[in-house]
Amino acid sequence: MVADQQGAVRARGARTTHRHARARARHRRIARDELGGYLEHRLHLSGCELPLFEPATVEAIHQAAGGLPHKVNLLAHDALFAAAIAKAKTINTEHVQTALQEVA
């Protein structure tokens, strides 16, 4: 019985450690030089193969989101939406500014 309880405690501790590691990874900031590739990867996952984000736009998103993945994703999504409304072929800094007004 004691061995079973010790095993359960160890398993619980492993799950907790794993959960904390996932939380740290989720909140790891994306470096400026990684963000362009990250955005291209996210577009690729959605089925888009076109380079939609201009270099200045990537910089604006990184600066506004501080490299936080959740904020980057929200801002990029809203900028993409603003570009679609404007019928633009690429996402520029004006679309990011529009997205920032929507988030605020």
mmCIF file of the C-alpha atoms, coordinates in Angstrom:
data_MODEL
# 
_entry.id   MODEL 
# 
loop_
_atom_site.group_PDB 
_atom_site.id 
_atom_site.type_symbol 
_atom_site.label_atom_id 
_atom_site.label_alt_id 
_atom_site.label_comp_id 
_atom_site.label_asym_id 
_atom_site.label_entity_id 
_atom_site.label_seq_id 
_atom_site.pdbx_PDB_ins_code 
_atom_site.Cartn_x 
_atom_site.Cartn_y 
_atom_site.Cartn_z 
_atom_site.occupancy 
_atom_site.B_iso_or_equiv 
_atom_site.pdbx_formal_charge 
_atom_site.auth_seq_id 
_atom_site.auth_comp_id 
_atom_site.auth_asym_id 
_atom_site.auth_atom_id 
_atom_site.pdbx_PDB_model_num 
ATOM 1   C CA . MET A 1 1   ? 0.000   0.000  0.000   1.00 0.00 ? 1   MET A CA 1 
ATOM 2   C CA . VAL A 1 2   ? 2.779   2.451  0.922   1.00 0.00 ? 2   VAL A CA 1 
ATOM 3   C CA . ALA A 1 3   ? 4.601   1.704  -2.343  1.00 0.00 ? 3   ALA A CA 1 
ATOM 4   C CA . ASP A 1 4   ? 1.409   2.440  -4.299  1.00 0.00 ? 4   ASP A CA 1 
ATOM 5   C CA . GLN A 1 5   ? 0.994   5.774  -2.521  1.00 0.00 ? 5   GLN A CA 1 
ATOM 6   C CA . GLN A 1 6   ? 4.626   6.720  -3.159  1.00 0.00 ? 6   GLN A CA 1 
ATOM 7   C CA . GLY A 1 7   ? 4.211   5.860  -6.835  1.00 0.00 ? 7   GLY A CA 1 
ATOM 8   C CA . ALA A 1 8   ? 1.067   8.005  -7.016  1.00 0.00 ? 8   ALA A CA 1 
ATOM 9   C CA . VAL A 1 9   ? 2.862   10.931 -5.391  1.00 0.00 ? 9   VAL A CA 1 
ATOM 10  C CA . ARG A 1 10  ? 5.774   10.612 -7.834  1.00 0.00 ? 10  ARG A CA 1 
ATOM 11  C CA . ALA A 1 11  ? 3.357   10.450 -10.792 1.00 0.00 ? 11  ALA A CA 1 
ATOM 12  C CA . ARG A 1 12  ? 1.511   13.522 -9.528  1.00 0.00 ? 12  ARG A CA 1 
ATOM 13  C CA . GLY A 1 13  ? 4.828   15.355 -9.160  1.00 0.00 ? 13  GLY A CA 1 
ATOM 14  C CA . ALA A 1 14  ? 5.843   14.414 -12.707 1.00 0.00 ? 14  ALA A CA 1 
ATOM 15  C CA . ARG A 1 15  ? 2.537   15.718 -14.075 1.00 0.00 ? 15  ARG A CA 1 
ATOM 16  C CA . THR A 1 16  ? 2.945   18.964 -12.169 1.00 0.00 ? 16  THR A CA 1 
ATOM 17  C CA . THR A 1 17  ? 6.490   19.410 -13.455 1.00 0.00 ? 17  THR A CA 1 
ATOM 18  C CA . HIS A 1 18  ? 5.340   18.686 -17.012 1.00 0.00 ? 18  HIS A CA 1 
ATOM 19  C CA . ARG A 1 19  ? 2.503   21.212 -16.646 1.00 0.00 ? 19  ARG A CA 1 
ATOM 20  C CA . HIS A 1 20  ? 4.936   23.882 -15.439 1.00 0.00 ? 20  HIS A CA 1 
ATOM 21  C CA . ALA A 1 21  ? 7.296   23.162 -18.347 1.00 0.00 ? 21  ALA A CA 1 
ATOM 22  C CA . ARG A 1 22  ? 4.422   23.571 -20.817 1.00 0.00 ? 22  ARG A CA 1 
ATOM 23  C CA . ALA A 1 23  ? 3.411   26.856 -19.193 1.00 0.00 ? 23  ALA A CA 1 
ATOM 24  C CA . ARG A 1 24  ? 6.981   28.186 -19.445 1.00 0.00 ? 24  ARG A CA 1 
ATOM 25  C CA . ALA A 1 25  ? 7.221   27.147 -23.102 1.00 0.00 ? 25  ALA A CA 1 
ATOM 26  C CA . ARG A 1 26  ? 3.884   28.755 -23.897 1.00 0.00 ? 26  ARG A CA 1 
ATOM 27  C CA . HIS A 1 27  ? 5.041   32.067 -22.431 1.00 0.00 ? 27  HIS A CA 1 
ATOM 28  C CA . ARG A 1 28  ? 8.528   32.031 -23.946 1.00 0.00 ? 28  ARG A CA 1 
ATOM 29  C CA . ARG A 1 29  ? 8.972   35.174 -25.977 1.00 0.00 ? 29  ARG A CA 1 
ATOM 30  C CA . ILE A 1 30  ? 9.603   34.821 -29.685 1.00 0.00 ? 30  ILE A CA 1 
ATOM 31  C CA . ALA A 1 31  ? 12.808  36.571 -30.689 1.00 0.00 ? 31  ALA A CA 1 
ATOM 32  C CA . ARG A 1 32  ? 12.578  39.248 -33.377 1.00 0.00 ? 32  ARG A CA 1 
ATOM 33  C CA . ASP A 1 33  ? 14.660  37.204 -35.798 1.00 0.00 ? 33  ASP A CA 1 
ATOM 34  C CA . GLU A 1 34  ? 12.370  34.172 -35.277 1.00 0.00 ? 34  GLU A CA 1 
ATOM 35  C CA . LEU A 1 35  ? 9.057   35.978 -35.720 1.00 0.00 ? 35  LEU A CA 1 
ATOM 36  C CA . GLY A 1 36  ? 8.982   36.057 -39.534 1.00 0.00 ? 36  GLY A CA 1 
ATOM 37  C CA . GLY A 1 37  ? 9.486   32.296 -39.670 1.00 0.00 ? 37  GLY A CA 1 
ATOM 38  C CA . TYR A 1 38  ? 6.914   31.797 -36.913 1.00 0.00 ? 38  TYR A CA 1 
ATOM 39  C CA . LEU A 1 39  ? 4.291   33.795 -38.829 1.00 0.00 ? 39  LEU A CA 1 
ATOM 40  C CA . GLU A 1 40  ? 5.091   31.931 -42.064 1.00 0.00 ? 40  GLU A CA 1 
ATOM 41  C CA . HIS A 1 41  ? 4.719   28.633 -40.194 1.00 0.00 ? 41  HIS A CA 1 
ATOM 42  C CA . ARG A 1 42  ? 1.333   29.679 -38.804 1.00 0.00 ? 42  ARG A CA 1 
ATOM 43  C CA . LEU A 1 43  ? 0.192   30.702 -42.295 1.00 0.00 ? 43  LEU A CA 1 
ATOM 44  C CA . HIS A 1 44  ? 1.437   27.392 -43.699 1.00 0.00 ? 44  HIS A CA 1 
ATOM 45  C CA . LEU A 1 45  ? -0.589  25.493 -41.078 1.00 0.00 ? 45  LEU A CA 1 
ATOM 46  C CA . SER A 1 46  ? -3.691  27.320 -42.287 1.00 0.00 ? 46  SER A CA 1 
ATOM 47  C CA . GLY A 1 47  ? -2.950  26.369 -45.907 1.00 0.00 ? 47  GLY A CA 1 
ATOM 48  C CA . CYS A 1 48  ? -1.431  29.663 -47.079 1.00 0.00 ? 48  CYS A CA 1 
ATOM 49  C CA . GLU A 1 49  ? 1.873   29.516 -48.923 1.00 0.00 ? 49  GLU A CA 1 
ATOM 50  C CA . LEU A 1 50  ? 2.102   33.238 -49.770 1.00 0.00 ? 50  LEU A CA 1 
ATOM 51  C CA . PRO A 1 51  ? 4.427   35.629 -47.907 1.00 0.00 ? 51  PRO A CA 1 
ATOM 52  C CA . LEU A 1 52  ? 1.756   37.966 -46.526 1.00 0.00 ? 52  LEU A CA 1 
ATOM 53  C CA . PHE A 1 53  ? 3.638   39.864 -43.818 1.00 0.00 ? 53  PHE A CA 1 
ATOM 54  C CA . GLU A 1 54  ? 5.966   42.639 -44.985 1.00 0.00 ? 54  GLU A CA 1 
ATOM 55  C CA . PRO A 1 55  ? 9.271   42.900 -43.034 1.00 0.00 ? 55  PRO A CA 1 
ATOM 56  C CA . ALA A 1 56  ? 8.236   46.202 -41.417 1.00 0.00 ? 56  ALA A CA 1 
ATOM 57  C CA . THR A 1 57  ? 4.981   44.539 -40.378 1.00 0.00 ? 57  THR A CA 1 
ATOM 58  C CA . VAL A 1 58  ? 6.829   41.716 -38.645 1.00 0.00 ? 58  VAL A CA 1 
ATOM 59  C CA . GLU A 1 59  ? 8.823   44.326 -36.724 1.00 0.00 ? 59  GLU A CA 1 
ATOM 60  C CA . ALA A 1 60  ? 5.644   46.226 -35.767 1.00 0.00 ? 60  ALA A CA 1 
ATOM 61  C CA . ILE A 1 61  ? 3.948   43.047 -34.542 1.00 0.00 ? 61  ILE A CA 1 
ATOM 62  C CA . HIS A 1 62  ? 6.991   42.057 -32.503 1.00 0.00 ? 62  HIS A CA 1 
ATOM 63  C CA . GLN A 1 63  ? 7.282   45.487 -30.935 1.00 0.00 ? 63  GLN A CA 1 
ATOM 64  C CA . ALA A 1 64  ? 3.568   45.706 -30.098 1.00 0.00 ? 64  ALA A CA 1 
ATOM 65  C CA . ALA A 1 65  ? 3.266   42.135 -28.791 1.00 0.00 ? 65  ALA A CA 1 
ATOM 66  C CA . GLY A 1 66  ? 6.590   42.047 -27.002 1.00 0.00 ? 66  GLY A CA 1 
ATOM 67  C CA . GLY A 1 67  ? 7.262   38.673 -28.607 1.00 0.00 ? 67  GLY A CA 1 
ATOM 68  C CA . LEU A 1 68  ? 4.584   36.930 -26.520 1.00 0.00 ? 68  LEU A CA 1 
ATOM 69  C CA . PRO A 1 69  ? 3.088   34.160 -28.690 1.00 0.00 ? 69  PRO A CA 1 
ATOM 70  C CA . HIS A 1 70  ? -0.502  34.699 -27.570 1.00 0.00 ? 70  HIS A CA 1 
ATOM 71  C CA . LYS A 1 71  ? -0.333  38.432 -28.257 1.00 0.00 ? 71  LYS A CA 1 
ATOM 72  C CA . VAL A 1 72  ? 1.519   37.861 -31.538 1.00 0.00 ? 72  VAL A CA 1 
ATOM 73  C CA . ASN A 1 73  ? -1.215  35.466 -32.678 1.00 0.00 ? 73  ASN A CA 1 
ATOM 74  C CA . LEU A 1 74  ? -4.049  37.847 -31.745 1.00 0.00 ? 74  LEU A CA 1 
ATOM 75  C CA . LEU A 1 75  ? -2.390  40.842 -33.347 1.00 0.00 ? 75  LEU A CA 1 
ATOM 76  C CA . ALA A 1 76  ? -1.432  38.954 -36.516 1.00 0.00 ? 76  ALA A CA 1 
ATOM 77  C CA . HIS A 1 77  ? -4.988  37.609 -36.801 1.00 0.00 ? 77  HIS A CA 1 
ATOM 78  C CA . ASP A 1 78  ? -6.543  41.044 -36.406 1.00 0.00 ? 78  ASP A CA 1 
ATOM 79  C CA . ALA A 1 79  ? -4.036  42.580 -38.852 1.00 0.00 ? 79  ALA A CA 1 
ATOM 80  C CA . LEU A 1 80  ? -4.849  39.824 -41.355 1.00 0.00 ? 80  LEU A CA 1 
ATOM 81  C CA . PHE A 1 81  ? -8.534  40.606 -40.905 1.00 0.00 ? 81  PHE A CA 1 
ATOM 82  C CA . ALA A 1 82  ? -7.897  44.348 -41.437 1.00 0.00 ? 82  ALA A CA 1 
ATOM 83  C CA . ALA A 1 83  ? -5.955  43.553 -44.617 1.00 0.00 ? 83  ALA A CA 1 
ATOM 84  C CA . ALA A 1 84  ? -8.774  41.343 -45.883 1.00 0.00 ? 84  ALA A CA 1 
ATOM 85  C CA . ILE A 1 85  ? -11.329 44.115 -45.314 1.00 0.00 ? 85  ILE A CA 1 
ATOM 86  C CA . ALA A 1 86  ? -9.063  46.502 -47.240 1.00 0.00 ? 86  ALA A CA 1 
ATOM 87  C CA . LYS A 1 87  ? -8.691  43.844 -49.985 1.00 0.00 ? 87  LYS A CA 1 
ATOM 88  C CA . ALA A 1 88  ? -4.908  44.121 -49.635 1.00 0.00 ? 88  ALA A CA 1 
ATOM 89  C CA . LYS A 1 89  ? -2.579  41.440 -50.964 1.00 0.00 ? 89  LYS A CA 1 
ATOM 90  C CA . THR A 1 90  ? -0.092  41.830 -48.102 1.00 0.00 ? 90  THR A CA 1 
ATOM 91  C CA . ILE A 1 91  ? -0.308  42.903 -44.486 1.00 0.00 ? 91  ILE A CA 1 
ATOM 92  C CA . ASN A 1 92  ? 1.377   46.218 -43.760 1.00 0.00 ? 92  ASN A CA 1 
ATOM 93  C CA . THR A 1 93  ? 1.948   48.368 -40.692 1.00 0.00 ? 93  THR A CA 1 
ATOM 94  C CA . GLU A 1 94  ? -1.319  50.257 -41.231 1.00 0.00 ? 94  GLU A CA 1 
ATOM 95  C CA . HIS A 1 95  ? -3.176  46.974 -40.770 1.00 0.00 ? 95  HIS A CA 1 
ATOM 96  C CA . VAL A 1 96  ? -1.242  46.391 -37.551 1.00 0.00 ? 96  VAL A CA 1 
ATOM 97  C CA . GLN A 1 97  ? -2.215  49.874 -36.338 1.00 0.00 ? 97  GLN A CA 1 
ATOM 98  C CA . THR A 1 98  ? -5.861  49.090 -37.107 1.00 0.00 ? 98  THR A CA 1 
ATOM 99  C CA . ALA A 1 99  ? -5.531  45.818 -35.224 1.00 0.00 ? 99  ALA A CA 1 
ATOM 100 C CA . LEU A 1 100 ? -3.990  47.592 -32.239 1.00 0.00 ? 100 LEU A CA 1 
ATOM 101 C CA . GLN A 1 101 ? -6.982  49.939 -32.062 1.00 0.00 ? 101 GLN A CA 1 
ATOM 102 C CA . GLU A 1 102 ? -9.301  46.936 -32.022 1.00 0.00 ? 102 GLU A CA 1 
ATOM 103 C CA . VAL A 1 103 ? -7.353  45.229 -29.227 1.00 0.00 ? 103 VAL A CA 1 
ATOM 104 C CA . ALA A 1 104 ? -7.177  48.342 -27.023 1.00 0.00 ? 104 ALA A CA 1 
# 
